[in-house]
Amino acid sequence: MIKIEDFSLAWRWISSSHGDFSKATLNKLNPLSEDQARALALPWIVFCDHWDDFCYSSNDDINLYLT
């Protein structure tokens, strides 16, 4: 896993102009390799609470697989 501070997209969650997540929430985010991500998902409650910080209608694709 990658430390959130070292993740290339961390600005989306640590920037006050975007997400500005609390330390408690940031500690729940664990950037993964593509293979790791395929085997594991973000905690659903974090996604629900901050869905608009994960889904940018203009340039990102998102696939949700609910189980």
KOLNU-402307 format. One record per residue (C-alpha): x, y, z; residue number from 0. Coordinates in nm, 2 decimals, padded with zeros to 4 digits. Layout:
N
[r [X Y Z] NUM]
...
//
This chain:
67
[r [00.00 00.00 00.00] 0]
[r [00.10 00.36 -00.06] 1]
[r [00.09 00.62 00.22] 2]
[r [-00.19 00.87 00.14] 3]
[r [00.07 01.15 00.15] 4]
[r [00.28 00.98 -00.12] 5]
[r [-00.02 00.90 -00.35] 6]
[r [-00.03 01.10 -00.67] 7]
[r [-00.40 01.19 -00.64] 8]
[r [-00.39 01.28 -00.26] 9]
[r [-00.46 01.64 -00.35] 10]
[r [-00.82 01.54 -00.41] 11]
[r [-00.86 01.46 -00.04] 12]
[r [-00.61 01.68 00.14] 13]
[r [-00.68 02.01 -00.05] 14]
[r [-00.92 02.25 00.11] 15]
[r [-01.05 02.33 -00.24] 16]
[r [-01.15 01.97 -00.30] 17]
[r [-01.20 01.73 -00.02] 18]
[r [-01.02 01.85 00.29] 19]
[r [-01.09 01.52 00.47] 20]
[r [-01.03 01.50 00.84] 21]
[r [-00.72 01.30 00.97] 22]
[r [-00.96 01.03 01.09] 23]
[r [-01.10 00.99 00.74] 24]
[r [-00.76 01.01 00.57] 25]
[r [-00.64 00.73 00.79] 26]
[r [-00.92 00.51 00.63] 27]
[r [-00.79 00.58 00.28] 28]
[r [-00.53 00.33 00.16] 29]
[r [-00.42 00.38 -00.20] 30]
[r [-00.36 00.04 -00.36] 31]
[r [-00.20 -00.10 -00.67] 32]
[r [-00.45 -00.19 -00.95] 33]
[r [-00.43 -00.56 -00.85] 34]
[r [-00.49 -00.49 -00.49] 35]
[r [-00.78 -00.26 -00.57] 36]
[r [-00.95 -00.53 -00.78] 37]
[r [-00.94 -00.76 -00.47] 38]
[r [-01.05 -00.50 -00.21] 39]
[r [-01.29 -00.20 -00.20] 40]
[r [-01.30 00.15 -00.01] 41]
[r [-01.52 00.13 00.30] 42]
[r [-01.87 00.19 00.17] 43]
[r [-01.95 00.45 00.43] 44]
[r [-01.65 00.67 00.34] 45]
[r [-01.76 00.66 -00.03] 46]
[r [-02.12 00.74 00.06] 47]
[r [-02.01 01.03 00.29] 48]
[r [-01.78 01.18 00.02] 49]
[r [-01.91 01.04 -00.31] 50]
[r [-01.88 01.38 -00.48] 51]
[r [-01.50 01.39 -00.40] 52]
[r [-01.46 01.06 -00.58] 53]
[r [-01.68 01.11 -00.88] 54]
[r [-01.60 01.40 -01.11] 55]
[r [-01.86 01.41 -01.38] 56]
[r [-01.63 01.59 -01.63] 57]
[r [-01.33 01.36 -01.65] 58]
[r [-01.34 01.04 -01.43] 59]
[r [-01.49 00.71 -01.49] 60]
[r [-01.61 00.50 -01.20] 61]
[r [-01.73 00.15 -01.17] 62]
[r [-01.91 00.04 -00.86] 63]
[r [-01.95 -00.33 -00.78] 64]
[r [-02.19 -00.38 -00.49] 65]
[r [-02.19 -00.70 -00.31] 66]
//
